[in-house]
């Protein structure tokens, strides 16, 4: 392998780990904010959804999604989103069950998008999540590297 | 590694979050600008009036505040993140606005401009006018009162504007 290839590869790995860390810090801040804003224990999410309902085109899929799914189940969604963000944040930050953490992030972001909270800012998140799913970043830098050696049959650490 | 994680969690838990935000046009009570929201405002001279739709005739200006542009939406990643740090909240942004002047039953051609939505001060800056977001006062750039603005029902108003503009 040539030196330039190795340099390029190391640069890619470093960048991806850096983005994973930034992504995790962003998620952690968002998750903590939701705990403090009482997303799990109050009806704040219902208020958020009802407000968004007034801003969306009445015939859009997002209105259907919010009216029939998100608003009736706002408390459950508050729990899933808050705990999901915190789990993903910690997983991506320390490289623990990294790909599973990325999959949970994908689930949350996808539901944001179809629930009417879509804009161009979601694109970088989708791109990064797919990179975290595709590449074994937890093996490069994280607890997955050690845990996969200790538990080689556990797919969650791969 | 573990020490770094504990330190990061400690720092983030110590951050203050906003809890007493006001709800303003295109700005939620949770302190966030709505990137994909639109609004149609009717501004006219005289006292404040309520309109349930765009009047068939009269003398007024319509402002259709559009969604933020692609790159402006991308920058909301930073805005959303920095919002968690007290004192660093983003206080405004720019977005496209369509301006239509109506005189009697004549509508001008829609003109594309830039609106700056601000929460400090609570103003919407338009080309040569501005709107006080708290009392809906419509002013020129010398702060002279021109009249008042009123938010119209969004989707019906957009449909009316589209029908008249095409």
HADDOCK unambig.tbl for C-alpha pairs under 7 A between the chains (distance, minus, plus):
assign (segid A and resid 26 and name CA) (segid B and resid 81 and name CA) 6.24 0.50 0.50
assign (segid A and resid 29 and name CA) (segid B and resid 12 and name CA) 6.31 0.50 0.50
assign (segid A and resid 29 and name CA) (segid B and resid 84 and name CA) 6.86 0.50 0.50
assign (segid A and resid 32 and name CA) (segid B and resid 13 and name CA) 6.86 0.50 0.50
assign (segid A and resid 33 and name CA) (segid B and resid 17 and name CA) 6.72 0.50 0.50
assign (segid A and resid 55 and name CA) (segid B and resid 37 and name CA) 6.02 0.50 0.50
assign (segid A and resid 119 and name CA) (segid B and resid 36 and name CA) 6.69 0.50 0.50
assign (segid A and resid 119 and name CA) (segid B and resid 73 and name CA) 6.44 0.50 0.50
assign (segid A and resid 120 and name CA) (segid B and resid 70 and name CA) 5.93 0.50 0.50
assign (segid A and resid 120 and name CA) (segid B and resid 73 and name CA) 5.46 0.50 0.50
assign (segid A and resid 120 and name CA) (segid B and resid 74 and name CA) 5.63 0.50 0.50
assign (segid A and resid 121 and name CA) (segid B and resid 73 and name CA) 5.52 0.50 0.50
assign (segid A and resid 121 and name CA) (segid B and resid 74 and name CA) 4.28 0.50 0.50
assign (segid A and resid 121 and name CA) (segid B and resid 76 and name CA) 6.51 0.50 0.50
assign (segid A and resid 121 and name CA) (segid B and resid 77 and name CA) 6.07 0.50 0.50
